[in-house]
């Protein structure tokens, strides 16, 4: 069953390439560490962070930047997405920049691509599960977490967020779906519901124990 979906809000069909590719995490996003959940903005280089594929990995670098640093109001294409509590396995509501990539679990992704975990831009979920773009109420800063290689980390519970080695790029080891493919997998994910509790954490641990390797 497909769920209602609307075209991502505002602006032209193709994003303006001049707009910054912020990615990263906004203030108040909590990241899983051995010492518990830590706000992304409080992390420092050398902190151990729980990753989806490789267990605990040390942060190499943090980069801070504004979502929009140009003159005038925020262009609609830069508006962050408001994610209600629970729809991505997140224990609290959160704002995510539109060019952030998420790892989601989908039966359709497994059927089409041979891997139940698909990497999609968060903006592919705009208009489903109550996720919507919202105008910022002031300057918005994001923090990019940089590891020695691309990683996926746990945020605000069991939300899975992609942290590329080079912000705005994706390592070839991750199959990033775009456009129609991303929307189809996003619809399948929305129709079947997000995993609850720590299901993705358990899935990741089981995959590592079995020696599974992501394509």
C-alpha positions in Angstrom: 0.0 0.0 0.0 1.3 3.4 -1.0 1.0 6.3 1.4 0.0 9.9 0.3 3.1 11.8 -0.8 3.5 15.4 -1.9 6.2 17.0 -3.9 8.9 18.4 -1.6 7.9 21.9 -0.5 8.8 25.0 -2.3 11.4 26.0 -4.9 12.2 24.6 -8.3 12.3 20.9 -9.0 16.0 20.9 -9.2 17.9 22.5 -6.3 20.0 25.6 -6.9 23.6 24.3 -6.9 24.7 27.6 -5.3 22.9 26.6 -2.1 25.2 25.2 0.6 25.2 21.4 1.2 25.0 21.5 5.0 24.2 18.0 6.0 25.2 17.5 9.6 23.2 17.6 12.8 21.3 20.5 14.3 21.5 21.6 17.9 19.8 19.1 20.2 20.5 16.0 18.2 21.7 13.3 20.6 24.4 10.9 19.5 25.1 7.4 21.0 28.4 7.2 22.9 29.8 4.7 25.5 28.9 7.3 28.2 25.3 7.7 27.0 23.6 10.1 24.7 25.5 13.3 24.0 24.3 16.4 22.2 26.1 16.6 18.9 27.3 20.2 19.6 29.1 19.0 22.7 31.2 16.3 21.1 34.9 16.7 20.6 37.5 15.1 18.4 38.5 11.7 19.9 35.1 10.9 21.3 34.0 7.3 20.7 30.7 7.1 18.9 28.6 4.1 18.2 28.4 3.4 14.4 26.0 1.1 12.6 28.6 -1.0 10.7 31.8 -0.7 12.7 30.9 -0.5 16.4 32.7 2.2 18.3 34.7 4.7 16.3 36.6 7.8 17.2 35.6 11.2 15.8 38.4 12.7 13.8 36.9 16.2 13.4 33.9 18.3 13.8 32.9 21.0 11.3 30.4 23.7 12.1 28.6 25.8 9.5 25.3 27.6 9.0 22.5 26.1 7.0 22.2 29.4 5.1 24.8 32.1 5.2 23.6 34.3 2.3 21.8 37.6 2.4 18.0 37.8 3.0 15.6 35.2 4.3 16.3 31.5 4.2 15.5 30.0 0.7 12.7 27.4 1.1 15.1 24.7 -0.2 17.3 25.2 2.9 14.5 24.9 5.4 15.1 22.0 7.9 12.7 19.1 8.2 10.7 18.7 11.4 10.6 15.0 12.3 7.9 14.1 14.9 8.8 11.9 17.8 8.9 8.2 17.0 8.5 8.2 13.2 12.2 7.4 12.5 12.7 5.5 15.8 13.7 8.9 17.4 12.8 9.3 21.0 12.2 13.0 20.7 11.2 15.4 17.9 14.1 16.8 15.9 15.0 19.1 13.1 17.2 17.8 10.3 18.8 19.7 7.3 17.2 18.7 4.0 20.4 17.3 2.4 21.1 14.9 5.3 21.1 11.2 4.3 19.4 8.6 6.4 19.7 4.8 6.5 16.3 3.2 6.6 15.1 -0.4 6.6 12.7 -1.4 3.7 11.4 -4.6 2.3 11.2 -2.9 -1.1 14.9 -1.9 -0.9 15.8 -5.6 -0.2 13.7 -6.8 -3.1 15.1 -4.2 -5.6 18.7 -3.8 -4.4 19.5 -6.9 -2.3 20.0 -4.9 0.9 17.2 -4.1 3.4 19.0 -1.0 4.5 18.8 1.9 2.0 20.5 5.3 2.2 18.1 8.1 1.2 18.0 11.9 1.5 15.7 13.0 4.4 13.9 15.3 1.9 12.6 12.1 0.2 10.4 11.7 3.4 9.0 15.3 3.1 5.2 15.0 3.2 5.0 11.5 4.9 4.8 10.4 8.5 4.2 14.0 9.5 7.7 15.1 8.4 7.6 18.6 6.9 9.9 21.5 6.1 9.6 24.3 8.5 11.0 27.9 8.3 13.9 28.5 10.7 13.1 30.9 13.5 16.7 32.2 13.5 20.2 31.3 12.4 20.7 27.5 12.2 24.0 25.9 12.7 24.8 22.3 11.8 27.7 20.1 13.0 29.3 17.6 10.6 30.8 14.6 12.4 33.9 13.4 10.5 35.4 9.9 11.0 38.2 8.2 9.2 35.7 6.8 6.7 32.0 7.2 6.0 29.9 6.0 8.9 26.2 5.7 9.9 25.5 6.7 13.5 22.6 6.4 16.0 20.8 9.7 16.7 18.0 10.4 19.2 17.3 6.7 19.7 17.4 4.5 16.7 17.5 7.0 13.9 20.3 6.2 11.5 22.2 9.2 10.1 24.9 9.1 7.5 28.2 10.9 8.3 30.3 11.2 5.2 34.1 11.6 5.3 33.7 14.5 2.9 30.4 16.5 3.6 28.2 16.6 0.6 29.7 13.4 -0.9 29.0 9.7 -0.4 31.5 6.9 -0.4 30.9 4.3 -3.1 30.4 1.7 -0.3 27.0 3.2 0.3 24.4 3.0 -2.3 22.6 6.4 -2.1 19.2 6.3 -3.7 18.0 9.5 -5.3 14.9 10.9 -7.0 12.1 8.4 -7.8 14.0 5.5 -6.3 14.4 7.3 -3.0 10.8 8.3 -2.9 9.6 4.7 -3.7 11.7 3.3 -0.8 10.6 6.2 1.4 6.9 5.3 0.7 7.5 1.7 1.5 9.2 2.6 4.7 6.3 4.9 5.7 3.6 2.4 4.8 5.2 -0.3 6.9 6.2 1.9 9.9 9.5 2.8 11.5 11.2 0.2 13.7 10.5 0.7 17.4 13.0 0.8 20.3 16.5 -0.5 19.5 15.6 -2.8 16.6 18.1 -1.2 14.2 20.8 -1.4 16.9 20.1 -5.1 17.3 20.0 -5.6 13.5 23.4 -4.0 13.1 25.0 -6.1 15.8 23.5 -9.3 14.4 24.8 -8.4 10.9 28.3 -7.8 12.2 28.2 -11.0 14.2 27.3 -12.9 11.1 30.1 -11.3 9.2 27.7 -9.5 6.8 29.2 -6.8 4.6 27.3 -4.0 3.1 27.6 -3.7 -0.6 
